Amino acid sequence: MNIILLSGGSGKRLWPLSNDIRSKQFLKLFKTESGEYESMVQRVYRQIKAVDPKAKVTIATSKSQVSSIHNQLGDQVGISMEPCRRDTFPAIVLASAYLTDVLGVDPKESVVVCPVDPYVEADYFRALKTLGEQADKGEANLVLMGIAPTYPSEKYGYIIPEDGSSISRVLSFKEKPDEKTA
């Protein structure tokens, strides 16, 4: 499984702990079973490798985060460094080019893209593996995973499936709806 983790944001939501120099995904906030603390990026990487030890993980990031990634994950993770911040789609395209041009990944292989900082349990990563397997079937050029919302929000877009099954075609997408629509 090829995974691109998006880590381009400045992570200022936890200010003053996080800022332009120290993004939230690198703060060691989570206690492991052994009692040590790990960061969001360490936790996500560990969870991915627990579900699929052979997963190829590439982090799409800015130059300012490269040393933090190497300090926390070592050199085993691929890094696609953006020359400047241009939002999500360009980061995905650049990381995909890195996979094919630098790592030699076959362009026909599926790639799973997700954020570097979700606070989720192992079943999320098992679902990512299933998502990759679904993409490998070649039934669609793009496969999405949605999470059922627990409350209405104007902050997130919504995937509207054709039916209620666990795997469904997308009927439509609602981009960050207003409060009433959400």
N, CA, C and O of each residue as an XYZ file, in Angstrom:
728
protein
N       0.855     -1.175      0.000
C       0.000      0.000      0.000
C       0.900      1.236      0.000
O       1.857      1.320      0.770
N       0.580      2.194     -0.874
C       1.276      3.477     -0.930
C       0.416      4.514     -0.229
O      -0.748      4.706     -0.582
N       0.987      5.183      0.763
C       0.238      6.188      1.511
C       0.979      7.512      1.455
O       2.180      7.588      1.714
N       0.231      8.553      1.108
C       0.749      9.916      1.184
C       0.086     10.571      2.386
O      -1.140     10.668      2.451
N       0.894     11.019      3.333
C       0.396     11.750      4.486
C       0.630     13.242      4.230
O       1.757     13.669      3.979
N      -0.435     14.014      4.295
C      -0.342     15.453      4.056
C       0.038     16.168      5.343
O      -0.692     16.116      6.332
N       1.185     16.834      5.321
C       1.689     17.517      6.512
C       2.176     18.915      6.154
O       3.287     19.303      6.516
N       1.357     19.658      5.453
C       1.802     20.961      4.987
C       1.373     22.121      5.845
O       1.930     23.212      5.725
N       0.401     21.920      6.705
C      -0.127     23.032      7.487
C       0.832     23.498      8.560
O       1.750     22.782      8.960
N       0.597     24.713      9.014
C       1.462     25.272     10.049
C       1.067     24.791     11.434
O       1.838     24.940     12.382
N      -0.123     24.217     11.568
C      -0.515     23.611     12.831
C      -0.624     24.578     13.984
O      -0.127     24.293     15.074
N      -1.256     25.707     13.777
C      -1.341     26.729     14.815
C      -2.547     26.560     15.732
O      -2.740     27.377     16.632
N      -3.356     25.540     15.537
C      -4.572     25.385     16.345
C      -4.281     25.136     17.814
O      -5.144     25.378     18.658
N      -3.111     24.668     18.134
C      -2.761     24.418     19.534
C      -1.821     25.498     20.078
O      -1.048     25.247     21.003
N      -1.894     26.690     19.504
C      -1.070     27.789     19.968
C      -1.338     28.021     21.452
O      -2.501     27.970     21.851
N      -0.372     28.263     22.263
C       1.021     28.594     21.968
C       1.961     27.391     21.875
O       3.149     27.554     21.600
N       1.433     26.180     22.105
C       2.300     25.000     21.988
C       2.801     24.811     20.563
O       3.955     24.442     20.346
N       1.921     25.066     19.588
C       2.306     24.925     18.188
C       2.359     26.302     17.544
O       1.618     27.215     17.910
N       3.258     26.423     16.572
C       3.448     27.703     15.887
C       4.128     27.444     14.550
O       4.203     26.295     14.115
N       4.624     28.488     13.890
C       5.280     28.322     12.584
C       6.508     27.421     12.655
O       6.849     26.761     11.673
N       7.165     27.387     13.788
C       8.388     26.601     13.929
C       8.096     25.181     14.406
O       8.785     24.243     14.004
N       7.088     25.011     15.254
C       6.768     23.709     15.833
C       5.286     23.406     15.578
O       4.417     23.866     16.318
N       5.009     22.636     14.536
C       3.636     22.301     14.171
C       3.054     21.266     15.127
O       3.786     20.490     15.740
N       1.737     21.263     15.245
C       1.060     20.407     16.230
C       1.329     18.921     16.018
O       1.363     18.163     16.988
N       1.520     18.492     14.783
C       1.721     17.066     14.537
C       3.041     16.532     15.098
O       3.259     15.321     15.115
N       3.928     17.431     15.561
C       5.213     17.002     16.114
C       5.290     17.113     17.637
O       6.303     16.759     18.239
N       4.223     17.601     18.253
C       4.190     17.706     19.711
C       3.934     16.328     20.314
O       3.005     15.635     19.899
N       4.734     15.932     21.269
C       4.574     14.611     21.891
C       3.525     14.707     22.993
O       3.830     15.025     24.143
N       2.278     14.422     22.609
C       1.129     14.572     23.498
C       0.491     13.254     23.911
O      -0.263     13.214     24.883
N       0.778     12.181     23.192
C       0.058     10.927     23.382
C       0.928      9.888     24.082
O       2.065      9.632     23.684
N       0.371      9.303     25.126
C       1.087      8.294     25.893
C       0.926      6.931     25.215
O      -0.183      6.528     24.866
N       2.030      6.239     25.035
C       2.008      4.902     24.447
C       1.764      3.871     25.540
O       1.753      4.207     26.724
N       1.570      2.626     25.149
C       1.366      1.547     26.118
C       2.571      1.391     27.049
O       2.435      0.958     28.193
N       3.764      1.755     26.533
C       4.976      1.620     27.354
C       5.192      2.819     28.275
O       6.143      2.841     29.056
N       4.301      3.824     28.182
C       4.402      4.977     29.066
C       5.176      6.151     28.495
O       5.249      7.211     29.117
N       5.755      5.968     27.315
C       6.472      7.066     26.665
C       5.462      7.946     25.927
O       4.311      7.556     25.734
N       5.902      9.127     25.521
C       5.036     10.022     24.763
C       5.433     10.012     23.294
O       6.608      9.904     22.944
N       4.410     10.129     22.441
C       4.657     10.198     21.009
C       3.823     11.319     20.405
O       2.826     11.757     20.979
N       4.254     11.769     19.237
C       3.559     12.832     18.525
C       2.474     12.241     17.615
O       2.362     11.024     17.467
N       1.689     13.123     17.018
C       0.661     12.671     16.077
C       1.292     11.938     14.898
O       0.794     10.892     14.481
N       2.374     12.472     14.363
C       3.010     11.843     13.209
C       3.586     10.479     13.593
O       3.510      9.537     12.804
N       4.154     10.362     14.779
C       4.671      9.072     15.229
C       3.530      8.071     15.433
O       3.646      6.901     15.069
N       2.443      8.540     16.013
C       1.286      7.672     16.280
C       0.684      7.146     14.974
O       0.415      5.952     14.837
N       0.478      8.051     14.026
C      -0.109      7.656     12.741
C       0.810      6.681     12.010
O       0.347      5.675     11.474
N       2.099      6.973     11.985
C       3.049      6.083     11.317
C       3.048      4.702     11.965
O       3.043      3.685     11.272
N       3.053      4.672     13.284
C       3.020      3.393     14.012
C       1.743      2.619     13.686
O       1.785      1.408     13.468
N       0.604      3.323     13.654
C      -0.674      2.660     13.370
C      -0.713      2.111     11.941
O      -1.227      1.016     11.713
N      -0.186      2.848     11.003
C      -0.138      2.373      9.612
C       0.694      1.101      9.530
O       0.262      0.107      8.946
N       1.882      1.132     10.114
C       2.790     -0.014     10.048
C       2.244     -1.223     10.798
O       2.563     -2.358     10.442
N       1.428     -1.006     11.825
C       0.816     -2.119     12.546
C      -0.197     -2.843     11.665
O      -0.327     -4.065     11.741
N      -0.912     -2.096     10.833
C      -1.917     -2.687      9.940
C      -1.260     -3.272      8.691
O      -1.660     -4.335      8.215
N      -0.247     -2.573      8.159
C       0.431     -3.032      6.946
C       1.929     -2.724      7.060
O       2.367     -1.640      6.676
N       2.712     -3.668      7.581
C       4.150     -3.423      7.762
C       4.886     -3.086      6.467
O       5.952     -2.471      6.504
N       4.328     -3.484      5.323
C       4.970     -3.223      4.034
C       4.535     -1.903      3.400
O       4.993     -1.559      2.310
N       3.672     -1.177      4.061
C       3.170      0.083      3.500
C       4.326      1.031      3.210
O       5.250      1.176      4.010
N       4.253      1.677      2.039
C       5.227      2.702      1.675
C       4.613      4.046      2.052
O       3.620      4.469      1.461
N       5.204      4.707      3.030
C       4.668      5.973      3.527
C       5.530      7.122      3.024
O       6.749      7.129      3.192
N       4.868      8.091      2.405
C       5.517      9.309      1.936
C       4.801     10.487      2.588
O       3.572     10.542      2.603
N       5.558     11.410      3.116
C       4.964     12.586      3.739
C       5.177     13.785      2.824
O       6.307     14.136      2.486
N       4.071     14.402      2.433
C       4.114     15.626      1.634
C       4.189     16.788      2.610
O       3.288     16.981      3.425
N       5.263     17.560      2.526
C       5.505     18.582      3.539
C       6.310     19.744      2.984
O       6.702     19.752      1.817
N       6.547     20.717      3.839
C       7.377     21.868      3.492
C       8.789     21.653      4.034
O       9.015     20.779      4.872
N       9.718     22.445      3.557
C      11.115     22.327      3.972
C      11.264     22.488      5.485
O      12.120     21.852      6.098
N      10.429     23.340      6.085
C      10.550     23.623      7.522
C      10.231     22.411      8.401
O      10.599     22.395      9.576
N       9.553     21.397      7.852
C       9.167     20.234      8.652
C      10.054     19.007      8.442
O       9.938     18.025      9.175
N      10.925     19.058      7.458
C      11.721     17.881      7.106
C      12.568     17.375      8.272
O      12.589     16.173      8.538
N      13.261     18.266      8.967
C      14.121     17.799     10.071
C      13.290     17.207     11.205
O      13.716     16.234     11.827
N      12.120     17.768     11.487
C      11.256     17.201     12.530
C      10.789     15.799     12.145
O      10.734     14.907     12.991
N      10.455     15.607     10.880
C      10.028     14.280     10.407
C      11.168     13.280     10.569
O      10.963     12.184     11.092
N      12.367     13.650     10.124
C      13.513     12.746     10.262
C      13.840     12.479     11.730
O      14.181     11.352     12.089
N      13.741     13.490     12.573
C      14.023     13.304     14.000
C      13.048     12.330     14.646
O      13.431     11.554     15.521
N      11.793     12.368     14.220
C      10.768     11.538     14.862
C      10.551     10.193     14.184
O      10.163      9.231     14.847
N      10.794     10.099     12.869
C      10.516      8.845     12.159
C      11.754      8.198     11.563
O      11.690      7.054     11.114
N      12.863      8.892     11.547
C      14.071      8.354     10.934
C      14.036      8.540      9.426
O      13.258      9.335      8.900
N      14.887      7.797      8.748
C      15.011      7.941      7.301
C      14.161      6.955      6.508
O      14.186      6.968      5.277
N      13.405      6.097      7.202
C      12.637      5.065      6.492
C      11.398      5.617      5.789
O      10.804      4.920      4.966
N      11.004      6.828      6.088
C       9.814      7.417      5.484
C      10.239      8.290      4.302
O      11.245      8.997      4.367
N       9.451      8.228      3.216
C       9.720      9.082      2.065
C       9.224     10.494      2.331
O       8.235     10.696      3.036
N       9.920     11.470      1.758
C       9.506     12.864      1.933
C       9.419     13.535      0.568
O      10.378     13.551     -0.204
N       8.247     14.084      0.297
C       8.038     14.897     -0.886
C       7.979     16.336     -0.395
O       7.018     16.741      0.259
N       9.015     17.106     -0.716
C       9.111     18.465     -0.180
C       8.571     19.482     -1.186
O       9.049     19.593     -2.314
N       7.566     20.211     -0.736
C       6.984     21.261     -1.564
C       7.917     22.477     -1.575
O       8.406     22.881     -0.520
N       8.171     23.066     -2.746
C       9.015     24.258     -2.784
C       8.329     25.467     -2.148
O       8.987     26.368     -1.628
N       6.997     25.469     -2.201
C       6.207     26.502     -1.529
C       4.798     25.949     -1.324
O       4.373     25.026     -2.019
N       4.094     26.517     -0.376
C       2.767     26.028     -0.016
C       1.752     26.417     -1.091
O       1.619     27.591     -1.439
N       1.027     25.399     -1.618
C       0.037     25.644     -2.666
C      -1.260     24.876     -2.429
O      -2.013     24.646     -3.376
N      -1.532     24.485     -1.223
C      -2.749     23.773     -0.844
C      -2.685     22.287     -1.190
O      -1.645     21.776     -1.606
N      -3.818     21.606     -1.011
C      -3.866     20.148     -1.010
C      -3.589     19.502     -2.364
O      -2.713     18.643     -2.461
N      -4.307     19.891     -3.400
C      -4.164     19.199     -4.683
C      -2.737     19.256     -5.230
O      -2.207     18.215     -5.617
N      -2.093     20.423     -5.279
C      -0.703     20.429     -5.756
C       0.227     19.559     -4.902
O       1.157     18.948     -5.430
N      -0.015     19.499     -3.597
C       0.810     18.654     -2.726
C       0.644     17.178     -3.098
O       1.616     16.421     -3.103
N      -0.585     16.777     -3.407
C      -0.849     15.384     -3.801
C      -0.191     15.076     -5.142
O       0.408     14.013     -5.309
N      -0.296     15.989     -6.089
C       0.314     15.780     -7.412
C       1.830     15.665     -7.285
O       2.435     14.770     -7.877
N       2.447     16.562     -6.520
C       3.895     16.527     -6.341
C       4.328     15.229     -5.656
O       5.314     14.615     -6.063
N       3.607     14.814     -4.634
C       3.944     13.569     -3.933
C       3.751     12.360     -4.843
O       4.530     11.408     -4.780
N       2.731     12.388     -5.681
C       2.515     11.291     -6.642
C       3.659     11.225     -7.644
O       4.115     10.138     -7.996
N       4.125     12.385     -8.106
C       5.277     12.419     -9.009
C       6.520     11.875     -8.305
O       7.321     11.169     -8.918
N       6.683     12.199     -7.032
C       7.800     11.675     -6.237
C       7.736     10.144     -6.186
O       8.754      9.471     -6.343
N       6.540      9.604     -5.966
C       6.387      8.151     -5.910
C       6.853      7.495     -7.207
O       7.593      6.512     -7.179
N       6.420      8.039     -8.340
C       6.779      7.419     -9.618
C       8.206      7.742    -10.044
O       8.949      6.845    -10.442
N       8.595      9.010     -9.964
C       9.893      9.430    -10.492
C      11.071      9.093     -9.592
O      12.147      8.761    -10.089
N      10.891      9.172     -8.277
C      12.005      8.944     -7.346
C      11.983      7.517     -6.785
O      13.012      6.841     -6.749
N      10.803      7.069     -6.350
C      10.721      5.734     -5.745
C      10.440      4.619     -6.740
O      10.541      3.443     -6.391
N      10.088      4.968     -7.981
C       9.852      3.967     -9.008
C       8.551      3.197     -8.855
O       8.434      2.075     -9.345
N       7.575      3.787     -8.180
C       6.270      3.149     -8.017
C       5.553      3.166     -9.364
O       5.525      4.192    -10.044
N       4.980      2.040     -9.744
C       4.221      1.937    -10.992
C       3.053      2.932    -10.950
O       2.290      2.934     -9.984
N       2.900      3.770    -11.970
C       1.809      4.758    -11.984
C       0.410      4.141    -11.893
O      -0.560      4.839    -11.597
N       0.308      2.836    -12.146
C      -0.997      2.174    -12.063
C      -1.323      1.704    -10.640
O      -2.453      1.305    -10.361
N      -0.335      1.753     -9.744
C      -0.590      1.353     -8.358
C      -1.462      2.395     -7.674
O      -1.362      3.591     -7.948
N      -2.311      1.920     -6.784
C      -3.168      2.854     -6.051
C      -2.366      3.580     -4.971
O      -1.369      3.073     -4.458
N      -2.835      4.773     -4.649
C      -2.223      5.610     -3.628
C      -3.333      6.095     -2.708
O      -4.354      6.601     -3.174
N      -3.137      5.943     -1.414
C      -4.088      6.437     -0.420
C      -3.526      7.744      0.126
O      -2.358      7.817      0.507
N      -4.362      8.768      0.161
C      -3.952     10.083      0.659
C      -4.782     10.405      1.894
O      -6.008     10.292      1.872
N      -4.110     10.807      2.974
C      -4.829     11.184      4.186
C      -4.003     12.194      4.980
O      -2.817     12.380      4.709
N      -4.624     12.839      5.951
C      -3.880     13.803      6.762
C      -2.892     13.103      7.685
O      -3.044     11.919      7.984
N      -1.891     13.829      8.129
C      -0.874     13.277      9.012
C      -1.320     13.272     10.471
O      -0.679     12.651     11.319
N      -2.415     13.963     10.760
C      -2.756     14.168     12.167
C      -4.160     13.742     12.601
O      -4.760     14.400     13.451
N      -4.695     12.656     12.036
C      -6.006     12.242     12.559
C      -5.827     11.534     13.905
O      -4.872     10.782     14.097
N      -6.741     11.780     14.819
C      -6.703     11.052     16.089
C      -7.746      9.958     15.972
O      -8.915     10.157     16.302
N      -7.308      8.795     15.495
C      -8.209      7.688     15.181
C      -7.626      6.385     15.708
O      -6.445      6.302     16.044
N      -8.476      5.381     15.769
C      -8.053      4.061     16.230
C      -7.624      3.204     15.033
O      -7.709      3.642     13.886
N      -7.171      1.998     15.309
C      -6.626      1.107     14.287
C      -7.629      0.761     13.190
O      -7.228      0.506     12.055
N      -8.938      0.747     13.508
C      -9.918      0.390     12.475
C      -9.909      1.386     11.321
O     -10.254      1.022     10.197
N      -9.522      2.632     11.573
C      -9.386      3.635     10.509
C      -8.333      3.175      9.500
O      -8.544      3.277      8.291
N      -7.208      2.674      9.990
C      -6.127      2.259      9.107
C      -6.443      0.942      8.407
O      -5.984      0.702      7.290
N      -7.226      0.093      9.063
C      -7.715     -1.107      8.370
C      -8.644     -0.681      7.227
O      -8.626     -1.281      6.152
N      -9.445      0.345      7.461
C     -10.327      0.865      6.413
C      -9.509      1.485      5.278
O      -9.897      1.379      4.115
N      -8.383      2.129      5.598
C      -7.511      2.665      4.549
C      -6.955      1.551      3.679
O      -6.845      1.690      2.461
N      -6.608      0.445      4.322
C      -6.101     -0.701      3.551
C      -7.200     -1.227      2.634
O      -6.938     -1.554      1.476
N      -8.419     -1.310      3.140
C      -9.564     -1.732      2.322
C      -9.788     -0.737      1.194
O     -10.102     -1.133      0.071
N      -9.629      0.546      1.479
C      -9.780      1.587      0.461
C      -8.777      1.371     -0.672
O      -9.127      1.461     -1.849
N      -7.533      1.088     -0.306
C      -6.507      0.807     -1.316
C      -6.850     -0.416     -2.145
O      -6.657     -0.423     -3.360
N      -7.361     -1.455     -1.487
C      -7.759     -2.671     -2.201
C      -8.915     -2.385     -3.152
O      -8.953     -2.913     -4.263
N      -9.859     -1.551     -2.718
C     -10.981     -1.159     -3.576
C     -10.465     -0.394     -4.792
O     -10.920     -0.626     -5.912
N      -9.526      0.506     -4.576
C      -8.949      1.271     -5.684
C      -8.228      0.352     -6.666
O      -8.267      0.573     -7.876
N      -7.563     -0.690     -6.134
C      -6.844     -1.636     -6.993
C      -7.762     -2.388     -7.951
O      -7.307     -2.895     -8.976
N      -9.046     -2.462     -7.624
C     -10.002     -3.143     -8.506
C     -10.192     -2.400     -9.821
O     -10.610     -2.996    -10.813
N      -9.890     -1.106     -9.841
C      -9.979     -0.327    -11.066
C     -11.391      0.028    -11.498
O     -11.615      0.367    -12.660
N     -12.341     -0.044    -10.587
C     -13.735      0.275    -10.934
C     -13.967      1.782    -11.033
O     -14.959      2.225    -11.611
N     -13.058      2.560    -10.473
C     -13.169      4.024    -10.507
C     -11.760      4.610    -10.437
O     -10.837      3.972     -9.931
N     -11.605      5.821    -10.945
C     -10.304      6.492    -10.892
C     -10.028      7.114     -9.536
O      -8.878      7.387     -9.190
N     -11.087      7.336     -8.773
C     -10.960      7.953     -7.469
C     -11.873      7.224     -6.501
O     -13.055      7.022     -6.780
N     -11.315      6.825     -5.350
C     -12.086      6.140     -4.324
C     -11.975      6.982     -3.059
O     -10.877      7.372     -2.662
N     -13.105      7.259     -2.431
C     -13.146      8.112     -1.247
C     -13.583      7.319     -0.028
O     -14.298      6.323     -0.139
N     -13.143      7.774      1.132
C     -13.622      7.189      2.377
C     -14.267      8.306      3.176
O     -13.655      9.348      3.411
N     -15.490      8.085      3.586
C     -16.179      9.063      4.406
C     -16.373      8.536      5.808
O     -16.421      7.328      6.037
N     -16.482      9.445      6.728
C     -16.742      9.100      8.119
C     -18.057      9.747      8.495
O     -18.248     10.945      8.286
N     -18.972      8.954      9.052
C     -20.284      9.483      9.427
C     -20.105     10.583     10.463
O     -19.456     10.369     11.486
N     -20.676     11.760     10.209
C     -20.530     12.855     11.172
C     -21.330     12.596     12.446
O     -22.382     11.958     12.420
N     -20.814     13.097     13.542
C     -21.517     12.965     14.818
C     -22.278     14.239     15.173
O     -23.062     14.257     16.122
N     -22.044     15.295     14.413
C     -22.750     16.563     14.611
C     -22.652     17.374     13.320
O     -21.719     17.179     12.541
N     -23.600     18.278     13.083
C     -23.527     19.114     11.882
C     -22.376     20.113     11.993
O     -22.142     20.685     13.057
N     -21.667     20.316     10.894
C     -20.541     21.232     10.913
C     -20.420     21.974      9.589
O     -20.658     21.410      8.520
N     -20.053     23.226      9.675
C     -19.775     24.033      8.487
C     -18.313     23.906      8.068
O     -17.926     24.444      7.031
N     -17.497     23.208      8.848
C     -16.063     23.115      8.600
C     -15.680     22.038      7.585
O     -14.589     22.078      7.018
N     -16.580     21.074      7.356
C     -16.225     19.932      6.515
C     -17.224     19.735      5.402
O     -18.405     20.057      5.538
N     -16.731     19.195      4.283
C     -17.616     18.808      3.204
C     -18.206     17.442      3.500
O     -17.717     16.723      4.371
N     -19.250     17.087      2.780
C     -19.947     15.827      3.013
C     -20.047     15.021      1.728
O     -20.403     15.554      0.677
N     -19.733     13.739      1.819
C     -19.919     12.808      0.715
C     -21.320     12.226      0.874
O     -21.662     11.702      1.935
N     -22.122     12.317     -0.171
C     -23.467     11.749     -0.140
C     -23.436     10.468     -0.987
O     -23.320     10.549     -2.210
N     -23.537      9.280     -0.352
C     -23.481      8.019     -1.115
C     -24.801      7.737     -1.822
O     -25.851      8.245     -1.429
N     -24.734      6.917     -2.876
C     -25.952      6.507     -3.598
C     -26.859      5.674     -2.716
O     -28.083      5.788     -2.781
N     -26.245      4.827     -1.881
C     -27.052      3.974     -1.004
C     -26.366      3.833      0.348
O     -25.314      4.433      0.569
N     -26.926      3.073      1.230
C     -26.420      2.941      2.590
C     -25.407      1.837      2.803
O     -25.025      1.571      3.943
N     -24.960      1.186      1.742
C     -24.002      0.094      1.917
C     -22.624      0.645      2.284
O     -22.368      1.838      2.119
N     -21.745     -0.213      2.777
C     -20.426      0.241      3.211
C     -19.558      0.691      2.032
O     -18.664      1.519      2.206
N     -19.816      0.155      0.839
C     -19.135      0.605     -0.372
C     -20.211      1.008     -1.365
O     -21.076      0.211     -1.727
N     -20.142      2.253     -1.794
C     -21.187      2.808     -2.644
C     -20.595      3.832     -3.602
O     -19.556      4.430     -3.322
N     -21.251      4.023     -4.711
C     -20.880      5.129     -5.595
C     -21.288      6.431     -4.912
O     -22.181      6.446     -4.064
N     -20.632      7.512     -5.285
C     -20.943      8.818     -4.716
C     -22.058      9.458     -5.531
O     -21.955      9.595     -6.750
N     -23.114      9.843     -4.845
C     -24.217     10.543     -5.498
C     -23.848     12.012     -5.690
O     -24.033     12.570     -6.771
N     -23.320     12.635     -4.625
C     -22.901     14.034     -4.718
C     -21.981     14.372     -3.551
O     -21.762     13.566     -2.647
N     -21.464     15.564     -3.602
C     -20.585     16.063     -2.544
C     -21.047     17.461     -2.173
O     -21.260     18.302     -3.046
N     -21.200     17.705     -0.898
C     -21.592     19.022     -0.398
C     -20.351     19.688      0.196
O     -19.835     19.237      1.219
N     -19.882     20.734     -0.426
C     -18.698     21.433      0.051
C     -19.050     22.370      1.191
O     -19.799     23.329      1.003
N     -18.519     22.097      2.362
C     -18.681     22.938      3.560
C     -20.012     23.696      3.575
O     -20.053     24.900      3.323
N     -21.075     22.990      3.868
C     -22.405     23.607      3.815
C     -22.621     24.645      4.916
O     -21.895     24.681      5.910
N     -23.630     25.481      4.716
C     -23.980     26.443      5.771
C     -24.594     25.660      6.937
O     -24.870     24.468      6.807
N     -24.803     26.320      8.056
C     -25.272     25.651      9.277
C     -26.611     24.935      9.075
O     -26.783     23.807      9.536
N     -27.549     25.575      8.398
C     -28.863     24.979      8.193
C     -28.775     23.696      7.360
O     -29.419     22.698      7.683
N     -27.977     23.725      6.288
C     -27.833     22.548      5.421
C     -27.119     21.423      6.153
O     -27.489     20.255      6.031
N     -26.087     21.788      6.918
C     -25.329     20.777      7.675
C     -26.239     20.080      8.670
O     -25.792     19.197      9.402
